[in-house]
Amino acid sequence: MAAHAGEKAQKTGDFYCASCSEKVHVTQGDEIPPCPNGHKTFEARRNEPGNKS
Protein backbone atom coordinates (compact mmCIF):
# COMPACT_ATOMS: atom_id res chain seq x y z
CA MET A 1 0.00 0.00 0.00
CA ALA A 2 1.40 3.38 -0.99
CA ALA A 3 2.12 6.09 1.56
CA HIS A 4 2.32 9.79 0.79
CA ALA A 5 4.26 12.76 2.12
CA GLY A 6 2.15 14.65 4.63
CA GLU A 7 0.48 11.55 6.08
CA LYS A 8 1.19 10.40 9.63
CA ALA A 9 3.35 7.27 9.82
CA GLN A 10 1.42 4.40 11.39
CA LYS A 11 4.68 2.62 12.24
CA THR A 12 8.34 3.53 12.61
CA GLY A 13 10.35 2.42 9.60
CA ASP A 14 12.10 3.24 6.35
CA PHE A 15 9.95 4.45 3.48
CA TYR A 16 11.28 4.02 -0.08
CA CYS A 17 10.32 6.50 -2.79
CA ALA A 18 8.18 5.15 -5.64
CA SER A 19 10.00 7.37 -8.16
CA CYS A 20 13.68 7.15 -7.24
CA SER A 21 13.97 4.58 -4.39
CA GLU A 22 15.49 7.12 -1.94
CA LYS A 23 15.01 6.10 1.70
CA VAL A 24 13.31 8.27 4.31
CA HIS A 25 13.25 7.11 7.95
CA VAL A 26 10.09 8.05 9.83
CA THR A 27 9.05 7.54 13.46
CA GLN A 28 5.51 6.39 14.29
CA GLY A 29 3.16 9.35 14.55
CA ASP A 30 5.44 11.75 12.67
CA GLU A 31 4.50 13.28 9.34
CA ILE A 32 6.11 11.59 6.35
CA PRO A 33 8.33 14.12 4.57
CA PRO A 34 8.98 14.22 0.80
CA CYS A 35 12.03 12.22 -0.29
CA PRO A 36 15.31 14.16 -0.65
CA ASN A 37 14.53 14.56 -4.37
CA GLY A 38 11.10 16.11 -3.70
CA HIS A 39 8.90 13.12 -4.60
CA LYS A 40 5.86 12.49 -2.42
CA THR A 41 4.79 8.85 -2.96
CA PHE A 42 6.40 5.89 -1.22
CA GLU A 43 5.80 2.32 -2.36
CA ALA A 44 7.74 0.22 0.14
CA ARG A 45 8.37 0.20 3.88
CA ARG A 46 11.09 -1.76 5.65
CA ASN A 47 12.73 -2.08 9.06
CA GLU A 48 9.50 -1.73 10.98
CA PRO A 49 9.86 -3.06 14.53
CA GLY A 50 7.91 -6.28 14.90
CA ASN A 51 7.96 -7.05 11.16
CA LYS A 52 10.54 -9.18 9.40
CA SER A 53 10.44 -7.21 6.11
N, CA, C and O atoms as a Tinker XYZ file with bonds, in Angstrom:
   212  protein
     1  N      0.836000   -1.175000    0.000000    73     2
     2  CA     0.000000    0.000000    0.000000    64     1     3
     3  C      0.883000    1.241000    0.000000    63     2     4     5
     4  O      1.821000    1.333000    0.792000    81     3
     5  N      0.597000    2.179000   -0.864000    73     3     6
     6  CA     1.396000    3.384000   -0.987000    64     5     7
     7  C      1.156000    4.330000    0.186000    63     6     8     9
     8  O      0.053000    4.415000    0.725000    81     7
     9  N      2.204000    5.027000    0.557000    73     7    10
    10  CA     2.119000    6.090000    1.561000    64     9    11
    11  C      2.507000    7.386000    0.866000    63    10    12    13
    12  O      3.190000    7.373000   -0.158000    81    11
    13  N      2.067000    8.501000    1.429000    73    11    14
    14  CA     2.322000    9.789000    0.785000    64    13    15
    15  C      2.871000   10.796000    1.784000    63    14    16    17
    16  O      2.522000   10.773000    2.965000    81    15
    17  N      3.738000   11.683000    1.292000    73    15    18
    18  CA     4.256000   12.762000    2.118000    64    17    19
    19  C      3.081000   13.546000    2.692000    63    18    20    21
    20  O      2.094000   13.808000    2.004000    81    19
    21  N      3.204000   13.909000    3.951000    73    19    22
    22  CA     2.150000   14.651000    4.626000    64    21    23
    23  C      1.265000   13.776000    5.496000    63    22    24    25
    24  O      0.589000   14.278000    6.395000    81    23
    25  N      1.260000   12.474000    5.242000    73    23    26
    26  CA     0.483000   11.551000    6.076000    64    25    27
    27  C      1.260000   11.255000    7.355000    63    26    28    29
    28  O      2.480000   11.413000    7.399000    81    27
    29  N      0.549000   10.828000    8.387000    73    27    30
    30  CA     1.195000   10.396000    9.627000    64    29    31
    31  C      1.624000    8.935000    9.469000    63    30    32    33
    32  O      0.858000    8.102000    8.984000    81    31
    33  N      2.848000    8.639000    9.881000    73    31    34
    34  CA     3.352000    7.269000    9.817000    64    33    35
    35  C      2.652000    6.421000   10.872000    63    34    36    37
    36  O      2.620000    6.787000   12.047000    81    35
    37  N      2.094000    5.294000   10.454000    73    35    38
    38  CA     1.424000    4.401000   11.389000    64    37    39
    39  C      2.419000    3.554000   12.165000    63    38    40    41
    40  O      2.119000    3.075000   13.258000    81    39
    41  N      3.623000    3.368000   11.588000    73    39    42
    42  CA     4.683000    2.615000   12.244000    64    41    43
    43  C      6.012000    3.282000   11.959000    63    42    44    45
    44  O      6.167000    3.965000   10.947000    81    43
    45  N      6.971000    3.084000   12.850000    73    43    46
    46  CA     8.336000    3.535000   12.611000    64    45    47
    47  C      8.952000    2.637000   11.548000    63    46    48    49
    48  O      8.762000    1.421000   11.579000    81    47
    49  N      9.686000    3.220000   10.612000    73    47    50
    50  CA    10.354000    2.415000    9.603000    64    49    51
    51  C     10.953000    3.265000    8.508000    63    50    52    53
    52  O     10.925000    4.494000    8.565000    81    51
    53  N     11.500000    2.587000    7.504000    73    51    54
    54  CA    12.102000    3.236000    6.351000    64    53    55
    55  C     11.119000    3.185000    5.195000    63    54    56    57
    56  O     10.626000    2.117000    4.835000    81    55
    57  N     10.843000    4.324000    4.627000    73    55    58
    58  CA     9.951000    4.446000    3.479000    64    57    59
    59  C     10.813000    4.648000    2.248000    63    58    60    61
    60  O     11.754000    5.441000    2.275000    81    59
    61  N     10.502000    3.933000    1.155000    73    59    62
    62  CA    11.280000    4.018000   -0.079000    64    61    63
    63  C     10.448000    4.665000   -1.173000    63    62    64    65
    64  O      9.332000    4.233000   -1.460000    81    63
    65  N     11.003000    5.704000   -1.779000    73    63    66
    66  CA    10.316000    6.502000   -2.789000    64    65    67
    67  C      9.916000    5.655000   -3.994000    63    66    68    69
    68  O     10.690000    4.827000   -4.474000    81    67
    69  N      8.694000    5.880000   -4.471000    73    67    70
    70  CA     8.185000    5.153000   -5.636000    64    69    71
    71  C      8.860000    5.615000   -6.922000    63    70    72    73
    72  O      8.893000    4.867000   -7.899000    81    71
    73  N      9.398000    6.835000   -6.941000    73    71    74
    74  CA     9.997000    7.370000   -8.158000    64    73    75
    75  C     11.493000    7.108000   -8.274000    63    74    76    77
    76  O     11.994000    6.799000   -9.355000    81    75
    77  N     12.213000    7.234000   -7.141000    73    75    78
    78  CA    13.678000    7.153000   -7.237000    64    77    79
    79  C     14.314000    6.203000   -6.221000    63    78    80    81
    80  O     15.536000    6.056000   -6.200000    81    79
    81  N     13.515000    5.566000   -5.392000    73    79    82
    82  CA    13.971000    4.582000   -4.392000    64    81    83
    83  C     14.791000    5.175000   -3.246000    63    82    84    85
    84  O     15.414000    4.424000   -2.494000    81    83
    85  N     14.808000    6.507000   -3.092000    73    83    86
    86  CA    15.487000    7.116000   -1.941000    64    85    87
    87  C     14.784000    6.674000   -0.666000    63    86    88    89
    88  O     13.571000    6.460000   -0.658000    81    87
    89  N     15.546000    6.541000    0.406000    73    87    90
    90  CA    15.014000    6.099000    1.697000    64    89    91
    91  C     14.771000    7.298000    2.605000    63    90    92    93
    92  O     15.589000    8.216000    2.676000    81    91
    93  N     13.635000    7.275000    3.297000    73    91    94
    94  CA    13.307000    8.270000    4.313000    64    93    95
    95  C     12.917000    7.504000    5.566000    63    94    96    97
    96  O     12.005000    6.677000    5.526000    81    95
    97  N     13.597000    7.768000    6.682000    73    95    98
    98  CA    13.254000    7.107000    7.946000    64    97    99
    99  C     12.233000    7.964000    8.684000    63    98   100   101
   100  O     12.413000    9.174000    8.824000    81    99
   101  N     11.160000    7.331000    9.154000    73    99   102
   102  CA    10.086000    8.051000    9.832000    64   101   103
   103  C      9.726000    7.310000   11.126000    63   102   104   105
   104  O      9.686000    6.080000   11.165000    81   103
   105  N      9.468000    8.080000   12.171000    73   103   106
   106  CA     9.055000    7.539000   13.459000    64   105   107
   107  C      7.529000    7.543000   13.541000    63   106   108   109
   108  O      6.878000    8.472000   13.064000    81   107
   109  N      6.969000    6.508000   14.144000    73   107   110
   110  CA     5.513000    6.391000   14.288000    64   109   111
   111  C      4.916000    7.689000   14.808000    63   110   112   113
   112  O      5.399000    8.260000   15.786000    81   111
   113  N      3.860000    8.150000   14.142000    73   111   114
   114  CA     3.155000    9.355000   14.551000    64   113   115
   115  C      3.679000   10.625000   13.909000    63   114   116   117
   116  O      2.995000   11.649000   13.922000    81   115
   117  N      4.886000   10.580000   13.344000    73   115   118
   118  CA     5.442000   11.749000   12.668000    64   117   119
   119  C      4.890000   11.857000   11.255000    63   118   120   121
   120  O      4.444000   10.867000   10.674000    81   119
   121  N      4.924000   13.052000   10.717000    73   119   122
   122  CA     4.499000   13.279000    9.340000    64   121   123
   123  C      5.580000   12.780000    8.384000    63   122   124   125
   124  O      6.767000   13.019000    8.602000    81   123
   125  N      5.170000   12.095000    7.341000    73   123   126
   126  CA     6.109000   11.587000    6.346000    64   125   127
   127  C      6.549000   12.763000    5.467000    63   126   128   129
   128  O      5.710000   13.428000    4.859000    81   127
   129  N      7.863000   13.023000    5.396000    73   127   130
   130  CA     8.329000   14.123000    4.565000    64   129   131
   131  C      8.503000   13.669000    3.113000    63   130   132   133
   132  O      8.524000   12.468000    2.844000    81   131
   133  N      8.627000   14.609000    2.178000    73   131   134
   134  CA     8.981000   14.216000    0.801000    64   133   135
   135  C     10.369000   13.579000    0.812000    63   134   136   137
   136  O     11.147000   13.811000    1.738000    81   135
   137  N     10.683000   12.787000   -0.197000    73   135   138
   138  CA    12.026000   12.215000   -0.293000    64   137   139
   139  C     13.018000   13.359000   -0.569000    63   138   140   141
   140  O     12.598000   14.463000   -0.916000    81   139
   141  N     14.324000   13.107000   -0.418000    73   139   142
   142  CA    15.312000   14.162000   -0.649000    64   141   143
   143  C     15.249000   14.770000   -2.062000    63   142   144   145
   144  O     15.749000   15.872000   -2.288000    81   143
   145  N     14.641000   14.056000   -2.997000    73   143   146
   146  CA    14.527000   14.563000   -4.369000    64   145   147
   147  C     13.174000   15.225000   -4.634000    63   146   148   149
   148  O     12.870000   15.586000   -5.771000    81   147
   149  N     12.364000   15.384000   -3.584000    73   147   150
   150  CA    11.104000   16.108000   -3.698000    64   149   151
   151  C      9.887000   15.285000   -4.079000    63   150   152   153
   152  O      8.795000   15.838000   -4.208000    81   151
   153  N     10.042000   13.972000   -4.264000    73   151   154
   154  CA     8.896000   13.123000   -4.602000    64   153   155
   155  C      8.048000   12.879000   -3.360000    63   154   156   157
   156  O      8.546000   12.968000   -2.237000    81   155
   157  N      6.774000   12.572000   -3.558000    73   155   158
   158  CA     5.862000   12.485000   -2.420000    64   157   159
   159  C      5.142000   11.159000   -2.256000    63   158   160   161
   160  O      4.294000   11.038000   -1.372000    81   159
   161  N      5.448000   10.158000   -3.077000    73   159   162
   162  CA     4.792000    8.854000   -2.965000    64   161   163
   163  C      5.832000    7.794000   -2.640000    63   162   164   165
   164  O      6.897000    7.736000   -3.254000    81   163
   165  N      5.503000    6.956000   -1.661000    73   163   166
   166  CA     6.398000    5.885000   -1.218000    64   165   167
   167  C      5.702000    4.555000   -1.430000    63   166   168   169
   168  O      4.538000    4.387000   -1.065000    81   167
   169  N      6.432000    3.592000   -2.031000    73   167   170
   170  CA     5.804000    2.316000   -2.360000    64   169   171
   171  C      6.213000    1.173000   -1.446000    63   170   172   173
   172  O      5.541000    0.142000   -1.422000    81   171
   173  N      7.289000    1.325000   -0.696000    73   171   174
   174  CA     7.742000    0.219000    0.143000    64   173   175
   175  C      8.147000    0.744000    1.510000    63   174   176   177
   176  O      8.635000    1.865000    1.650000    81   175
   177  N      7.929000   -0.107000    2.526000    73   175   178
   178  CA     8.372000    0.203000    3.883000    64   177   179
   179  C      9.182000   -0.985000    4.375000    63   178   180   181
   180  O      8.837000   -2.139000    4.121000    81   179
   181  N     10.258000   -0.688000    5.078000    73   179   182
   182  CA    11.092000   -1.764000    5.645000    64   181   183
   183  C     11.569000   -1.347000    7.031000    63   182   184   185
   184  O     11.427000   -0.195000    7.440000    81   183
   185  N     12.129000   -2.304000    7.730000    73   183   186
   186  CA    12.734000   -2.079000    9.058000    64   185   187
   187  C     11.726000   -1.572000   10.080000    63   186   188   189
   188  O     12.052000   -0.752000   10.937000    81   187
   189  N     10.495000   -2.073000    9.976000    73   187   190
   190  CA     9.496000   -1.732000   10.983000    64   189   191
   191  C      9.642000   -2.695000   12.149000    63   190   192   193
   192  O      9.662000   -3.910000   11.953000    81   191
   193  N      9.744000   -2.160000   13.368000    73   191   194
   194  CA     9.857000   -3.062000   14.529000    64   193   195
   195  C      8.671000   -4.017000   14.575000    63   194   196   197
   196  O      7.522000   -3.612000   14.398000    81   195
   197  N      8.963000   -5.270000   14.810000    73   195   198
   198  CA     7.911000   -6.278000   14.895000    64   197   199
   199  C      7.618000   -6.969000   13.561000    63   198   200   201
   200  O      6.921000   -7.983000   13.533000    81   199
   201  N      8.134000   -6.438000   12.472000    73   199   202
   202  CA     7.958000   -7.052000   11.157000    64   201   203
   203  C      9.310000   -7.560000   10.667000    63   202   204   205
   204  O     10.351000   -6.992000   10.998000    81   203
   205  N      9.288000   -8.609000    9.894000    73   203   206
   206  CA    10.540000   -9.176000    9.395000    64   205   207
   207  C     10.842000   -8.749000    7.974000    63   206   208   209
   208  O     11.663000   -9.383000    7.311000    81   207
   209  N     10.199000   -7.679000    7.476000    73   207   210
   210  CA    10.438000   -7.207000    6.109000    64   209   211
   211  C     11.556000   -6.216000    6.037000    63   210   212
   212  O     11.878000   -5.726000    4.955000    81   211
